[in-house]
Amino acid sequence: MSIKREQLNHYLAETYPNQKWEITQREGRSYSPYQFKVEFDNETNWTYTYAVVSEQKICQVVWTPPQGKFPDEGEHFEKESCD
């Protein structure tokens, strides 16, 4: 497991205790090695993309809700930005 993925897993465990999720990452030159997609077991059809800049700077950067929903309706929506 990559260091960035471990950092994200640790962040999610602290932020969402007692929940389960799956972390995936797109591979290839056109994809960032610092971005990971997260799907939570208790929120189907939602995908959250996190940027892992450092252990102290992890944030959501993309939200993919089901059709007809807005990102801020998601149970795991985080308002903080990576600015």
Salt bridges, closest charged atoms under 4 A:
GLU14 OE2 - HIS10 NE2 2.95
GLU43 OE1 - HIS76 ND1 2.49
